[in-house]
Amino acid sequence: MTKGLYWRLAWANLRKNYRVTLPYVLSSTGVCMMFYMLYALGAGIDRDAMYGGNSVGAMMELGTYVIGIFAVLFLFYTNSFIMKRRKKELGLYNILGMEKRHIGRVIFAETLLAALCTLVLGLSLGILFSKILFLALGKVLGLAVPIAFLVPPWAVGSTVLLFLAIFFCLTLYNVLQVKLSKPIELLHGSDAGEKEPKAHWFFAVLGVVLLGGGYYLAVTIQSPIEALMFFFIAVILVILGTYLLFMTGITALLKLLKKNKGFYYKTRHFTAVSGMLYRMKQNAAGLASICILSTCLLVTVSTTYSLYTGLEGIIHDRYPRDFSITLRAPNEAAIEAVEAIMEEEAQKLGLAPQDAFQFTARYWTTARVGSRLSFDETCSNTYAVIQACTLEEFNRDTGRNETMAPGEVLMADPRGTYPGDTLEVGGQSFSVRRIDYRLEGAINSLIYETYALIFPDEEAILSVLTKEQAEDLRLNDATHYFYFDIGEDDKELKAFSNAFDGRVESDFPKAGVEFDALMTDSAAGAREDFLALYGGLFFLGMFLGLLFLMGTALIIYYKQVSEGYEDAKRFAIMQKVGMSRAEVKKSIHSQIILVFFLPLLTALLHLGFAFPMLQKILALLDMGNFQLILFSTLGCVGVFAITYFIIYACTARTYYKIVEQG
């Protein structure tokens, strides 16, 4: 009988407090569903059969960790709002004769009911929508991806274990709060505000220093590799600085406004400023959380969307021609054999190579210090990739008739990054004469500085290298490249690629054909690889963006509801002492505007400082289109700002209703 009473009380409490418990259960259900779906999606991908399958699977796995951590933080955060609202009710139970251990059993029953609803609804909806999710990923990737519709037992088990563990910890936390509180404290717990905080200037200065340090890293780092290395350090600094500044900086600002008598002693300002100071610690944590979640959403969605929409531009830059053949250290017989197979297989398919270009070159990776190139790659933060060839090779491949004076080298610098007219490499100095020449092939997609150097002959090339360098790096082995367009679409290109590869395997083991390695590459194959990688990133970005948006909306909602109940009595008293209904509404409006649009403005400031670093990180993924990145980011900001305003408008209506009812 007693046990039944606990369950009846628990169910009645959940129904009675539906305004706070229903969003809590629905949001936890949404997080549970997302965790399961992403886990099942990763398990259903055939990593061996799918282009980029390992990368996409790893991204899905990373997403489950992110959602798991988010679930812990988010559910504990929202639980704190609910417990503050419930303290008066629990205090009444205690005063009416229910012992704290009995209250603990009611809390346990409530939490277990919430956990069961979360798991049943979350797993059911997750399984139901998994197939839609799989089809959506295939649509995003633009491929018939081999993804099986599975209900993996370990995915179900991991979801159940994670959320049972979270709700178990929440139960212990809530029971401990009740046990350590006196009955009178529980009775007035929901009405107790926080003391007016002091403006701790030490923490305010520390917040400025941390935030400034994160901003400094973001805008001063020039190397894309360093940007990737220091990105998470900058993120941590910005997060810590944001929390400290919201907790101390806003307090200092409100105290300054309070000292301004002309501003403070106005009806709408007096109640707003005093109300925010009254519970500043709670406001600061909530506002900082909204700001951080908003920033994460904008960064995640804008970067992954930029990559996905810029895919074709990346392919075009990396593959200006459809097909490429790389022949390492070939003799003349090998080059002639490749040309013959190209023509024969193209003719069989009714195709013809077009816009063909061949060239011979050697590639060096060096560090550039001023006008000196060094093979000691640890001596500089500026790296350069050199395409080196002899004058004879250059004139033969390009059809030019260039000449050079003694002690001179020709240089093509398509990006205009080389600083002088002299060059020092391998202990030798050369005068530089610049020529107009566009480098060919994948070198154009590199994030490093790129140059073409034309030396008088092969002896001049080898003279700048030590014997060990020439042997270890094989810089004395010239590589021959074939670039050409063929076919009208990816289907014809793949057919030619398969036919060519088959002929090479059967015909090249012949006497007189010598080479170290032969590699083929095509825009069609690269497109599938890039779609798998960037499409998977975009899908995960949208998924996490939705998660961050849900977190932002729920925190705003709970802040509005929690503060609505707190403010209802204050504004009722204000009306009794002479404030009109219109004045109350104006005061509410000014407070909400100040509170809820400050995180959005701060998030936009964070994004603005992070943009240079994000641009460099995207360059590591071959995304160098500044305009596309900028417009994608601005578009994401616009959509989010509109969504944020809609969330604000909807939650503000709830706030007004609670205050007016109070």
Summary of the structure (lengths in Angstrom):
residues: 662
radius of gyration: 32.7
end to end distance: 36.9
largest distance: 105.3
contacts: 2145
relative contact order: 0.12
helix: 69%
strand: 11%
